[in-house]
């Protein structure tokens, strides 16, 4: 039985129960707009893009990187707590990509990010 049909049956039998809400939430986190791991990956891609193509913007608005790291940590924690598993897809690279590390300057790490997920 398809997961969406199961959700529809659960909704009819147990409207707005904890089990139904949990299944519905996991479904959204797994599939909606590519799922939560897609959102994490795109957030990390945005960090890479800004560092590569707009370093002046990041220098002028240094809080932006912290904001994006905070989003990354928040989304990953939601996925962890909800025990979301990324649905199998055809991918050629690790997913989500690791959080980008900043370049070393004078042998000092200029940004310590969350652990590689």
N, C-alpha and C positions, 0 to 999 in steps of 0.2 A: 504494500500500500504506500502511496506517495505521502511524503511528510505533510504536504499541504492538505491532503484529504484527512489525515489523522488530526491535524490542527482544527479543521472544520468540525470534525466529529466531537473533539474535546470541547470546542466552543459551544456546541449545541447541548452537550451533556453537562458540562461544568462551566457555565459562563463566568468569566472573570475570577476563576479560582487561581490559587497560587501556581498549580501545576500548569494550567493553560497559559498563564502569563509567562512563566519560565520558558515553556516550549516556544511560545511566540517570540519572546525576546531572543532566544538562542537562534531561531530561524532568521530574524532580522540581522543579528550579528554575523551570521554565517553567510548570508546571501544578498541582503539588500544593498544595492549600489556596490556590489563586489565584496561586501562583508567588512568586518572590522580590521582584518589583516590587510586588506587592500587599502583601507583608509590609513593604516599605520605606514604601509609602504609608500603611499603617495606623500604623506607628511615628510618622510625621510628623503624622498626624491626632491621635494620642495627645498629642504635644507641644502642638499647638494647643488641644486640649481642656483639658489641665492648666493651660495659661497662662490660658485664658478662665474656666474654672469652679473651679479650685483654686489660685489664685495663692498663698494662704497656705501650702498644702502645699509648693509649690516654694520659697517663702522659707525655710520651716523645714527642708527637705531639699534644699538647693541642689545636691547631687551628682547628683540624679535626672536633671536636664537633660543633664549630661555623660555619664551612663550611656546615655541614649537617643540622644545624638549618636554615641557610640561604637558602639552597635548599628547605627545608620544607616550609618556609615562602613564597618563590617565587612561588612554585607550587600551594600552597593553594590560593594565591592571584590571580593567573591566573584562577583557577577554580571559584573563587568568582566573578571576573569581567566578565568572560564569562558565568556566571550563569549555570555552568555545574552541573547536578544532577546525582549522582551515580546511574546507572541503577540497578533495583532490581535484587538481586542475593540471593542465599541461603547462608546465613551467620549465624553462631552461636554466633559471638562476635561483639561488636560495630566496625564500620568501617568508616574511618580509625581509628586505635587505637589512643588513646591520645599520645601526644608527651611525651616521658619518662622524668620524673623529676629525678634529681640527689638526692642521699641520703643526709640526713642532717648530717653535721659535726659540733659538738659543738653548736647545736641549731641554726645554720646559714645555710640558703639555699645557696648551692654552684653553682647553675645554675638556672637562671630564664629564662624559655623558652617562646615561643609564647603561646598564649592562647590555651586551649584545643579546638580543632576544632570538 
